[in-house]
Structures are given as C-alpha cells and as structure tokens.
Amino acid sequence: MKFCSQCGGPISQRIPAGDNRPRHVCDQCSTVHYQNPRIVAGCLPVWGEQVLLCRRAIEPRRGFWTLPAGFMENGETLEQAAARETLEEACARVDNLRLYTLFDLPHISQVYMLFLAQLRDLDFAAGEESLEVRLFQQHEIPWSELAFPTIGRTLECYFADRVQQVFPLRNEAIAPLSATHKKS
C-alpha cells in the first residue's frame, strides 16, 4: 500500500499510538489501514462414498486438484460463501452444510473454513475456475496432485472420521510448504 484510500496521501508503516504492531498509516490524515487475514470458505461435497474435487484452471496451483473454495465476500455468511464457491467452481448445489475443518495459515494471513456437505444431485460441471470436476472414491484420490495442504488434511480427516461416522470440528494450524514441495 502506497497511498491512502481516504485522502490520497502517502502511507508509511509505523506503530500507531495505543497499538503494538506496525500498521499502514496515512502521513496526511492519520487514517490507520488495517490488514486482516482473509477467510477462505468452501465445501467437501459428498455423494455416497465419493467426494467431489475440482482441477484448478487458475493460479496458484493450476492443474492441481482442490475442494471448491475461495475468498468470502462482504455481505455474506460463511455458509453462503461456501455454497457460492461450490456453485461457481463445480456448478454444484449442496445441502446440510456443517463446519468441518478450520485451518489457521498465519504465514499467508488466511483462515480456511471448510464445510462437510451433501451434493443435492449429480448435476455438476466445471465452472470458470475449474478445468474439470469429478467424484472420487477414497482409493482414487490423486494425493500427489492436491493443490494445497488444507485440502489434503481435510480429506485425511474425512476418510478417517468416516469409519466411525463421527465428524468433529477440526481446528489446526497449517505450516508453510517446504521449498521442495512448492516446486511440484
């Protein structure tokens, strides 16, 4: 951030009075421009013994598989955001959404919140951000081609929890990818 959205003045980073960390502060009008973590909302859509995955058509990680998810928009609930992202990326409608995994990613200032959901029907297709969308049995999951650690961890939890048919809310912090893994 270089210029203030309030007055157009230059921005500098400093600790404002009464705060404890550097913020973007306007040198002219003193407006503090807070930057907070972004919320990623999405679904783990289930149909019988299968889960729905999308192959990404956009960066980052184009060509890799993911669950339908994306950034929450202003003016919507978390559940609405998850259902919207599922509709946009997989042209799929979901019901019975239950918050299932909550992941903190402080290294990239994001919070992932993924819902366990039932596909309403088998009417799904690749949306604009997906190359393809398909259902996978557990043994068919392309583990080495998953886009993000949050997706792999959600699927691991789901398949483990499915054995007992108990799906507790999972809350974990996810560490940065290693340099070797980033190149894949």
C-alpha positions as CSV (number, residue, x, y, z in Angstrom):
1,M,0.0,0.0,0.0
2,K,1.5,3.3,-1.1
3,F,-1.4,5.8,-0.9
4,C,-4.3,6.4,1.4
5,S,-7.8,5.4,0.2
6,Q,-9.3,8.3,2.3
7,C,-7.3,11.3,1.1
8,G,-4.7,10.0,-1.4
9,G,-1.8,10.9,0.8
10,P,1.4,8.8,1.2
11,I,1.4,5.8,3.5
12,S,4.1,4.7,5.9
13,Q,4.4,1.8,8.2
14,R,4.6,2.7,11.9
15,I,3.1,1.7,15.2
16,P,0.1,3.9,15.9
17,A,-0.5,5.3,19.4
18,G,-2.3,2.7,21.5
19,D,-1.3,-0.2,19.2
20,N,1.5,-2.8,19.4
21,R,2.4,-3.6,15.8
22,P,3.3,-1.8,12.6
23,R,0.4,-0.7,10.5
24,H,-0.1,1.3,7.3
25,V,-0.8,4.8,8.4
26,C,-1.5,7.9,6.2
27,D,1.1,10.6,6.7
28,Q,-1.5,13.3,5.9
29,C,-4.8,12.3,7.6
30,S,-3.5,9.7,10.0
31,T,-6.0,7.0,8.9
32,V,-4.8,3.6,10.0
33,H,-5.3,1.0,7.3
34,Y,-5.7,-2.4,9.0
35,Q,-4.8,-5.5,7.1
36,N,-6.5,-8.6,8.5
37,P,-6.5,-12.3,7.5
38,R,-8.6,-13.4,4.6
39,I,-11.2,-16.0,5.0
40,V,-11.4,-18.9,2.6
41,A,-14.7,-20.7,2.6
42,G,-15.6,-23.9,0.8
43,C,-17.1,-27.4,0.9
44,L,-16.2,-31.0,1.0
45,P,-19.1,-32.2,-1.2
46,V,-20.1,-35.8,-0.7
47,W,-22.2,-38.2,-2.8
48,G,-22.5,-41.6,-1.2
49,E,-18.9,-42.9,-0.8
50,Q,-17.4,-40.3,-3.1
51,V,-16.1,-36.8,-2.8
52,L,-16.2,-34.0,-5.4
53,L,-12.9,-32.4,-6.4
54,C,-12.1,-29.7,-8.9
55,R,-9.0,-29.4,-11.1
56,R,-7.9,-25.8,-10.9
57,A,-8.0,-23.6,-14.1
58,I,-6.3,-20.7,-12.3
59,E,-3.1,-19.9,-10.4
60,P,-1.9,-20.6,-7.9
61,R,-1.5,-24.4,-8.5
62,R,-3.2,-24.5,-11.9
63,G,-3.9,-28.1,-12.9
64,F,-3.9,-29.4,-9.3
65,W,-7.0,-30.8,-7.6
66,T,-8.9,-29.0,-4.8
67,L,-12.1,-28.8,-3.0
68,P,-14.4,-26.0,-4.2
69,A,-13.4,-23.0,-2.1
70,G,-12.5,-19.3,-2.3
71,F,-12.5,-16.0,-0.5
72,M,-15.5,-14.9,1.4
73,E,-17.2,-11.8,0.1
74,N,-18.6,-8.9,2.1
75,G,-22.3,-9.2,2.9
76,E,-22.5,-13.0,3.0
77,T,-22.4,-15.6,5.8
78,L,-19.7,-18.2,5.9
79,E,-22.2,-20.9,4.9
80,Q,-23.4,-18.7,1.9
81,A,-19.8,-18.2,0.9
82,A,-19.0,-21.9,0.9
83,A,-22.2,-22.8,-1.1
84,R,-21.5,-19.9,-3.6
85,E,-17.9,-21.1,-4.2
86,T,-19.2,-24.7,-4.7
87,L,-21.7,-23.4,-7.2
88,E,-19.1,-21.2,-9.0
89,E,-16.3,-23.8,-9.2
90,A,-18.3,-27.0,-9.6
91,C,-21.7,-25.8,-10.8
92,A,-22.9,-28.0,-7.9
93,R,-25.6,-27.3,-5.3
94,V,-25.1,-28.6,-1.7
95,D,-27.2,-29.2,1.3
96,N,-26.7,-29.9,5.0
97,L,-23.6,-27.8,5.4
98,R,-21.7,-28.4,8.7
99,L,-18.5,-26.7,9.6
100,Y,-15.9,-29.4,9.5
101,T,-12.3,-28.1,9.3
102,L,-10.9,-24.7,10.4
103,F,-7.3,-24.1,9.5
104,D,-5.1,-21.2,10.5
105,L,-2.4,-20.3,8.0
106,P,-0.6,-17.3,9.7
107,H,2.3,-17.4,7.2
108,I,0.0,-16.3,4.4
109,S,-2.6,-14.5,6.6
110,Q,-5.5,-16.8,5.7
111,V,-8.1,-18.8,7.6
112,Y,-9.7,-21.8,5.8
113,M,-13.2,-22.8,6.9
114,L,-14.5,-25.9,5.0
115,F,-17.9,-27.4,5.4
116,L,-18.9,-31.0,5.1
117,A,-21.9,-31.0,2.7
118,Q,-24.1,-33.3,0.7
119,L,-24.4,-32.9,-3.0
120,R,-28.0,-32.2,-3.9
121,D,-27.8,-34.2,-7.1
122,L,-25.3,-35.3,-9.8
123,D,-25.8,-32.1,-11.8
124,F,-22.3,-30.6,-11.7
125,A,-19.7,-29.4,-14.2
126,A,-16.5,-27.4,-14.4
127,G,-17.1,-23.7,-13.6
128,E,-14.9,-20.9,-14.9
129,E,-12.1,-21.6,-12.4
130,S,-12.1,-25.3,-12.9
131,L,-10.6,-27.5,-15.8
132,E,-12.7,-30.5,-14.7
133,V,-14.8,-31.7,-11.8
134,R,-15.4,-35.2,-10.8
135,L,-16.3,-37.6,-8.0
136,F,-13.6,-39.7,-6.4
137,Q,-13.7,-42.9,-4.2
138,Q,-11.1,-42.8,-1.4
139,H,-8.6,-45.1,-3.3
140,E,-8.8,-42.8,-6.4
141,I,-7.8,-39.5,-4.7
142,P,-4.8,-38.0,-6.5
143,W,-3.0,-37.3,-3.3
144,S,0.2,-36.1,-5.0
145,E,-1.8,-33.7,-7.2
146,L,-3.7,-31.9,-4.5
147,A,-3.3,-28.1,-4.7
148,F,-3.0,-27.2,-1.0
149,P,-2.1,-28.8,2.4
150,T,-5.5,-27.7,3.7
151,I,-7.3,-29.9,1.1
152,G,-5.2,-32.9,1.8
153,R,-5.6,-32.6,5.5
154,T,-9.4,-32.1,5.2
155,L,-9.6,-35.3,3.1
156,E,-7.4,-37.2,5.5
157,C,-9.7,-36.2,8.4
158,Y,-12.8,-37.1,6.4
159,F,-11.8,-40.6,5.4
160,A,-10.6,-41.3,9.0
161,D,-13.8,-39.9,10.5
162,R,-16.0,-41.7,8.0
163,V,-15.0,-45.1,9.6
164,Q,-16.9,-44.2,12.8
165,Q,-19.4,-41.8,11.1
166,V,-18.4,-39.1,13.6
167,F,-17.3,-35.8,12.1
168,P,-16.0,-33.5,14.8
169,L,-14.9,-29.9,14.0
170,R,-11.2,-30.0,13.3
171,N,-9.2,-26.9,14.2
172,E,-5.4,-26.9,13.3
173,A,-2.6,-24.6,12.3
174,I,-1.0,-25.4,8.9
175,A,2.7,-24.8,8.5
176,P,4.2,-23.4,5.3
177,L,5.1,-25.8,2.5
178,S,8.7,-26.8,2.3
179,A,10.7,-25.4,-0.5
180,T,10.9,-28.8,-2.2
181,H,7.1,-29.2,-2.2
182,K,6.5,-25.8,-3.6
183,K,8.2,-26.8,-6.9
184,S,5.8,-29.6,-7.6
